[in-house]
Each structure stands twice: as structure tokens, then as C-alpha cells.
Amino acid sequence: MRPPGVSTGMDAPVASGLQATLLSTQRKLAVIDGAVVPLGAPVRGATLSGVSDSLAVLKKNGERDVLLMHPNIDKKPAKRREAR
């Protein structure tokens, strides 16, 4: 162990953006920029207005900003196989 406040230079950088979501019948949460944010709470100068399994929606001044869990993945519908 190292004493508190001493860095090894290998500390992980704090991730930004949407890192996780938690959905249950009782609550919806998103982890944004390392902070746990409940639905309806302020974050990034906006309000968390929606959460799903892979995205979070922020509203500010009537505009929506959608944060994606994996923004660099381009999803495409699967091709159907023909019956033989």
C-alpha cells in the first residue's frame, strides 16, 4: 500500500461521458462523467430526462442531448436468412 496522496503515475484517468445505466422498477440512474445521476437530477448544466440500457437523454432549454454508452459502435439491423 502507498500513503494517501502519493501518486505512482499509473492512476487511471477519469472517464467522461456515459459509463453505465441502472434500470429497475423503482429507479433509473446513469453514471455520467464518473457521477451517479438519478432521473430528473441536474448534470452538465442540463437535466437527466431519460435513461435506457445504452443511452441517457439530457434536456436543456428545450433541446435534447443523447449520450450513448458506446458512441463509436455503429449498429445496423441484422439481415434475415431465407428459409430453405
Phi, psi and omega per residue, in radians:
M1 nan 2.657 3.082
R2 -1.989 2.723 3.141
P3 -1.154 2.671 3.113
P4 -1.030 2.490 3.088
G5 1.493 -0.052 3.138
V6 -1.736 2.191 -3.112
S7 -1.789 2.508 3.088
T8 -1.661 -0.089 -3.078
G9 1.483 -0.062 -3.131
M10 -1.889 0.258 -3.141
D11 -1.128 2.401 -3.133
A12 -1.259 2.424 3.092
P13 -1.204 2.655 3.112
V14 -1.318 2.192 -3.130
A15 -1.281 2.624 3.096
S16 -2.074 2.830 -3.120
G17 1.597 -2.835 -3.124
L18 -1.501 2.089 -3.140
Q19 -1.810 -0.536 -3.084
A20 -2.814 2.779 3.002
T21 -2.316 2.668 3.084
L22 -2.314 2.057 -3.116
L23 -2.095 2.261 3.039
S24 -2.531 3.083 3.119
T25 -1.233 -0.329 -3.070
Q26 -1.754 -0.427 -3.095
R27 -2.800 2.812 3.053
K28 -2.287 2.239 -3.113
L29 -2.296 2.694 3.009
A30 -2.341 2.506 3.022
V31 -1.739 1.912 -3.077
I32 -2.133 2.186 -3.128
D33 0.938 0.604 3.098
G34 1.472 0.003 -3.131
A35 -1.947 2.430 3.071
V36 -1.407 2.141 -3.051
V37 -2.149 2.072 3.071
P38 -1.371 2.725 3.111
L39 -0.971 2.296 -3.138
G40 1.602 -0.102 -3.108
A41 -1.554 2.736 3.104
P42 -1.337 2.512 3.070
V43 -2.790 2.375 3.126
R44 0.945 0.581 3.137
G45 1.292 0.240 3.129
A46 -2.309 -3.010 3.114
T47 -2.101 2.347 3.074
L48 -1.265 1.917 -3.039
S49 -1.879 -0.198 3.126
G50 -2.787 2.575 3.120
V51 -2.479 2.341 2.985
S52 -2.285 -2.971 -3.061
D53 -1.147 -0.395 -3.101
S54 -2.393 0.238 3.109
L55 -2.676 2.830 3.062
A56 -2.340 2.488 -3.123
V57 -1.983 2.192 3.087
L58 -1.886 2.420 3.089
K59 -2.078 2.369 3.094
K60 -2.623 2.174 3.118
N61 0.921 0.716 3.103
G62 1.370 -0.016 3.127
E63 -1.850 2.599 -3.138
R64 -1.862 2.475 3.033
D65 -2.206 2.092 -3.099
V66 -1.747 2.129 3.069
L67 -1.734 2.196 3.138
L68 -1.742 2.501 3.117
M69 -1.129 -0.718 -3.128
H70 -2.217 1.381 -3.018
P71 -1.160 -0.324 -3.088
N72 -1.641 0.076 3.126
I73 -1.756 2.186 3.131
D74 -1.720 1.889 -3.110
K75 -1.469 2.399 3.082
K76 -2.293 2.567 3.125
P77 -1.124 2.551 3.132
A78 -1.240 2.563 3.093
K79 -1.451 2.432 3.138
R80 -1.368 2.488 3.046
R81 -1.538 2.476 3.103
E82 -1.491 2.452 3.111
A83 -1.246 2.501 -3.133
R84 -1.825 nan nan
